Amino acid sequence: MTKLDKSLTNRLQQWLDTPPAERDLKEGATMMLQLNHNRALYNSAMQRPEKFAAKVEYELKKFLKIRLHDMSMAEVVELEQDVMPRVEALINASESIDEPVISTDEEKPEGTVAKGKRADHATLPPEIQALWDDNGRRYHAISILFNELKAMSDLEPCDRFAKLQVLDKTEKAYREALAKYDGFDASATPPAPTPEKPHEESADALSDQPQTGDVDTTNNVAKINAARKNISKFRKRLAELEPDAADRPATVAKIERALKVLFAAGGGISDKTATELKELGVDVEA
């Protein structure tokens, strides 16, 4: 593990803890340069510190979050190189066999395919049944996070760190829960009472109801991807428009509509994108 300069981490924390009006913006820009090596951004911040104050704050917050996890930029890249292929393998395997899987890793190079819902599921203890149900929600979150990170591929790994960390933890929890569910020995535990069968009419009525879980997940991912494309397209167009351009309000409105669709489908945007949109006059809370 790369040894971090703790004094720099402390200076970052102190600078960010200082009220904005009292900050030494040039000192902040200098620390930013040490971290992202973006000379052009540094020069702009030094020449017009007030204009770039929010950008400097965003960059320093981003790097502080990583450093507080005792990680270097190289280690963030390594984390991404480990997590993304692992999750992609899980999703691809699940889609191909229509069942959850436990992804491969160095400890289990052969991988483990989930057995699906157990035949004795209804007689298992509630806490074991809950492992299966909770993993359905975890898989949904994994799928959304994975697609969000793919859509953020043009950003630096440090901009994706927060979502990457959540994805890593969620996928590991998913795999651990599935191993416990599949490996539970029901013979060592008294069986739970078998639930009463529903009335025949009720069962028929239920069978007529559409099973929309998978459809909703697919639709949400499609909506997220479409909304991100629209935001990217119209953000570029908006950046090229003059402040008094006639079609500027309509372009802003298109971005805000796309944001509403994105948020409603469970997607999100990075702090960097939010800052840029705000600077362009877009209401990211709309």
C-alpha positions as CSV (number, residue, x, y, z in Angstrom):
1,M,0.0,0.0,0.0
2,T,1.3,3.4,-0.9
3,K,2.2,5.5,2.1
4,L,0.2,8.8,2.1
5,D,1.5,12.1,3.2
6,K,-0.7,12.6,6.4
7,S,0.4,16.2,6.7
8,L,-1.2,17.0,3.3
9,T,-4.4,15.1,4.4
10,N,-4.5,17.3,7.6
11,R,-4.0,20.5,5.6
12,L,-6.8,19.5,3.3
13,Q,-9.1,18.9,6.3
14,Q,-8.2,22.2,7.9
15,W,-8.7,24.1,4.7
16,L,-12.1,22.6,4.1
17,D,-13.1,23.2,7.7
18,T,-12.3,26.9,7.4
19,P,-15.3,29.1,6.5
20,P,-15.3,29.8,2.7
21,A,-14.9,33.6,3.2
22,E,-11.7,33.0,5.3
23,R,-10.0,30.5,3.0
24,D,-6.7,31.1,1.3
25,L,-7.9,30.2,-2.2
26,K,-4.3,30.2,-3.6
27,E,-3.3,27.7,-1.0
28,G,-6.2,25.5,-1.9
29,A,-5.3,25.7,-5.6
30,T,-1.7,24.7,-4.8
31,M,-2.9,21.6,-2.9
32,M,-5.3,20.8,-5.7
33,L,-2.3,20.8,-8.2
34,Q,-0.4,18.4,-5.9
35,L,-3.3,16.0,-6.1
36,N,-4.7,16.2,-9.7
37,H,-1.6,17.6,-11.5
38,N,-4.0,19.7,-13.7
39,R,-1.8,22.7,-14.5
40,A,-4.4,24.4,-16.7
41,L,-7.0,24.3,-13.9
42,Y,-4.4,25.5,-11.4
43,N,-3.4,28.5,-13.5
44,S,-7.1,29.5,-14.0
45,A,-7.7,29.2,-10.2
46,M,-4.6,31.3,-9.4
47,Q,-5.6,34.0,-11.9
48,R,-9.3,34.1,-10.9
49,P,-9.5,32.5,-7.5
50,E,-13.0,33.8,-6.6
51,K,-14.5,32.4,-9.9
52,F,-12.9,29.0,-9.3
53,A,-13.5,28.8,-5.5
54,A,-16.3,26.2,-5.9
55,K,-14.3,24.1,-8.3
56,V,-11.2,24.0,-5.9
57,E,-13.5,23.1,-3.0
58,Y,-15.0,20.2,-5.0
59,E,-11.6,18.9,-6.1
60,L,-10.2,19.0,-2.5
61,K,-13.3,17.3,-1.0
62,K,-13.1,14.6,-3.6
63,F,-9.5,13.8,-2.8
64,L,-10.0,14.1,1.0
65,K,-12.7,11.5,0.9
66,I,-10.3,9.1,-0.8
67,R,-7.4,9.9,1.6
68,L,-9.5,9.5,4.7
69,H,-10.0,5.9,3.5
70,D,-6.2,5.7,3.5
71,M,-6.1,5.1,-0.3
72,S,-3.8,6.5,-3.0
73,M,-5.0,7.3,-6.5
74,A,-3.2,4.1,-7.8
75,E,-5.2,2.1,-5.2
76,V,-8.5,3.6,-6.4
77,V,-7.6,2.5,-9.9
78,E,-6.8,-1.0,-8.7
79,L,-10.1,-1.1,-6.8
80,E,-12.0,-0.2,-10.0
81,Q,-10.0,-2.8,-12.0
82,D,-11.0,-5.4,-9.4
83,V,-14.7,-4.5,-8.8
84,M,-16.0,-3.7,-12.3
85,P,-15.0,-7.0,-14.0
86,R,-16.2,-8.9,-11.0
87,V,-19.6,-7.3,-11.1
88,E,-19.9,-7.6,-14.9
89,A,-19.3,-11.3,-14.6
90,L,-22.0,-11.5,-12.0
91,I,-24.5,-9.6,-14.1
92,N,-23.7,-11.5,-17.4
93,A,-24.0,-14.9,-15.6
94,S,-27.3,-13.9,-14.0
95,E,-28.7,-12.8,-17.4
96,S,-27.5,-15.9,-19.2
97,I,-29.0,-18.4,-16.8
98,D,-31.8,-16.2,-15.3
99,E,-30.5,-17.0,-11.8
100,P,-28.4,-15.1,-9.3
101,V,-24.7,-16.1,-9.2
102,I,-21.8,-15.8,-6.9
103,S,-19.0,-14.2,-9.0
104,T,-15.6,-15.7,-9.3
105,D,-12.6,-14.3,-7.3
106,E,-9.1,-15.4,-6.4
107,E,-10.3,-17.5,-3.5
108,K,-12.9,-19.3,-5.7
109,P,-11.5,-19.3,-9.2
110,E,-14.1,-21.7,-10.5
111,G,-16.9,-19.4,-9.4
112,T,-20.2,-20.6,-7.8
113,V,-23.6,-20.6,-9.4
114,A,-26.5,-20.1,-7.1
115,K,-28.9,-22.9,-7.0
116,G,-31.9,-20.7,-7.3
117,K,-34.7,-20.6,-4.8
118,R,-34.6,-23.7,-2.7
119,A,-37.4,-26.3,-2.9
120,D,-37.6,-26.1,0.9
121,H,-37.6,-22.2,0.9
122,A,-41.0,-21.9,2.6
123,T,-39.9,-24.2,5.5
124,L,-36.6,-22.4,6.2
125,P,-36.1,-20.1,9.2
126,P,-37.3,-16.5,8.5
127,E,-33.7,-15.2,8.7
128,I,-32.6,-17.6,6.0
129,Q,-35.6,-16.8,3.8
130,A,-34.7,-13.1,4.2
131,L,-31.3,-13.7,2.7
132,W,-32.9,-14.6,-0.6
133,D,-35.4,-11.6,-0.5
134,D,-32.7,-9.1,0.5
135,N,-30.5,-10.3,-2.3
136,G,-33.2,-9.4,-4.8
137,R,-32.9,-5.8,-3.6
138,R,-29.1,-6.0,-3.6
139,Y,-29.0,-7.2,-7.2
140,H,-31.2,-4.4,-8.3
141,A,-28.9,-1.9,-6.6
142,I,-25.8,-3.6,-8.1
143,S,-27.2,-3.4,-11.6
144,I,-28.0,0.3,-11.3
145,L,-24.7,1.2,-9.7
146,F,-22.8,-0.7,-12.4
147,N,-24.6,1.0,-15.2
148,E,-24.1,4.4,-13.6
149,L,-20.4,3.8,-13.3
150,K,-20.2,2.7,-16.9
151,A,-21.9,6.0,-17.9
152,M,-19.3,7.9,-15.9
153,S,-16.4,6.2,-17.7
154,D,-15.2,9.6,-19.1
155,L,-14.5,10.8,-15.6
156,E,-11.4,10.2,-13.5
157,P,-11.5,7.2,-11.1
158,C,-11.5,9.6,-8.2
159,D,-14.8,11.0,-9.4
160,R,-16.3,7.5,-9.4
161,F,-14.8,6.5,-6.0
162,A,-17.9,6.9,-3.9
163,K,-20.2,4.8,-6.1
164,L,-17.4,2.3,-6.7
165,Q,-17.0,1.8,-2.9
166,V,-20.7,1.2,-2.5
167,L,-20.8,-1.2,-5.4
168,D,-17.9,-3.2,-4.0
169,K,-19.5,-3.5,-0.5
170,T,-23.0,-4.4,-2.0
171,E,-21.6,-7.1,-4.3
172,K,-19.6,-8.7,-1.5
173,A,-22.7,-8.7,0.7
174,Y,-24.7,-10.2,-2.1
175,R,-22.2,-13.0,-2.6
176,E,-21.9,-13.7,1.1
177,A,-25.6,-13.9,1.7
178,L,-26.1,-16.2,-1.3
179,A,-23.4,-18.5,0.0
180,K,-25.2,-18.7,3.4
181,Y,-28.6,-19.3,1.8
182,D,-27.3,-22.1,-0.5
183,G,-25.2,-23.6,2.3
184,F,-27.8,-23.7,5.0
185,D,-28.3,-27.2,6.4
186,A,-32.1,-27.5,7.0
187,S,-31.7,-30.9,8.6
188,A,-29.9,-29.4,11.5
189,T,-32.8,-27.1,12.3
190,P,-36.5,-28.0,13.1
191,P,-38.6,-27.1,10.0
192,A,-40.7,-24.0,10.1
193,P,-44.5,-24.5,9.9
194,T,-45.8,-24.9,6.3
195,P,-47.9,-21.9,5.5
196,E,-51.5,-22.5,4.5
197,K,-52.3,-22.6,0.8
198,P,-54.3,-19.6,-0.4
199,H,-57.9,-20.1,-1.6
200,E,-58.0,-21.5,-5.1
201,E,-59.7,-18.4,-6.5
202,S,-57.1,-16.2,-4.9
203,A,-54.3,-18.3,-6.4
204,D,-55.8,-18.0,-9.8
205,A,-56.2,-14.2,-9.4
206,L,-52.6,-13.9,-8.4
207,S,-51.4,-16.0,-11.4
208,D,-53.1,-13.4,-13.6
209,Q,-51.1,-10.6,-12.2
210,P,-48.1,-9.5,-14.3
211,Q,-44.7,-10.2,-12.7
212,T,-43.1,-6.7,-13.2
213,G,-40.0,-6.9,-11.1
214,D,-37.6,-7.8,-13.9
215,V,-39.4,-5.4,-16.3
216,D,-39.1,-2.5,-13.9
217,T,-35.4,-3.1,-13.4
218,T,-34.8,-3.2,-17.1
219,N,-36.9,-0.2,-17.7
220,N,-35.1,1.8,-15.0
221,V,-31.7,1.0,-16.4
222,A,-32.9,2.0,-19.9
223,K,-34.4,5.3,-18.5
224,I,-31.1,6.0,-16.7
225,N,-29.0,5.5,-19.8
226,A,-31.3,7.6,-22.0
227,A,-31.5,10.4,-19.5
228,R,-27.7,10.5,-19.1
229,K,-27.3,10.7,-22.9
230,N,-29.7,13.6,-23.0
231,I,-28.0,15.4,-20.2
232,S,-24.6,15.0,-21.8
233,K,-25.9,16.1,-25.2
234,F,-27.7,19.2,-24.0
235,R,-25.0,20.2,-21.5
236,K,-22.5,20.5,-24.3
237,R,-25.0,22.5,-26.3
238,L,-25.7,24.8,-23.4
239,A,-22.0,25.4,-22.7
240,E,-21.6,26.7,-26.3
241,L,-24.6,29.1,-26.1
242,E,-24.2,32.8,-25.3
243,P,-25.9,33.9,-22.0
244,D,-28.6,35.7,-23.9
245,A,-29.2,33.1,-26.6
246,A,-32.9,32.7,-27.5
247,D,-32.8,28.9,-27.2
248,R,-30.9,28.8,-23.9
249,P,-34.1,28.5,-21.6
250,A,-35.4,25.6,-23.7
251,T,-32.1,23.8,-23.5
252,V,-32.0,24.3,-19.7
253,A,-35.5,22.9,-19.5
254,K,-34.5,19.8,-21.5
255,I,-31.7,19.1,-19.1
256,E,-33.9,19.6,-16.0
257,R,-36.5,17.2,-17.6
258,A,-33.8,14.6,-18.2
259,L,-32.6,15.0,-14.5
260,K,-36.2,14.4,-13.3
261,V,-36.3,11.1,-15.3
262,L,-32.9,10.1,-14.1
263,F,-33.7,10.7,-10.4
264,A,-37.1,9.0,-10.6
265,A,-35.5,5.9,-12.1
266,G,-33.0,5.7,-9.2
267,G,-30.0,7.3,-11.0
268,G,-27.8,10.1,-9.8
269,I,-25.1,12.5,-11.0
270,S,-21.6,13.1,-9.7
271,D,-20.7,16.2,-7.6
272,K,-18.6,17.4,-10.6
273,T,-21.5,17.2,-13.0
274,A,-23.9,18.9,-10.5
275,T,-21.4,21.8,-10.0
276,E,-21.0,22.2,-13.8
277,L,-24.7,22.2,-14.4
278,K,-25.3,24.7,-11.6
279,E,-22.7,27.0,-13.2
280,L,-24.6,26.8,-16.5
281,G,-27.9,27.8,-14.7
282,V,-29.5,24.4,-14.4
283,D,-31.6,23.6,-11.3
284,V,-30.2,20.2,-10.4
285,E,-32.9,19.8,-7.7
286,A,-35.7,20.4,-10.1
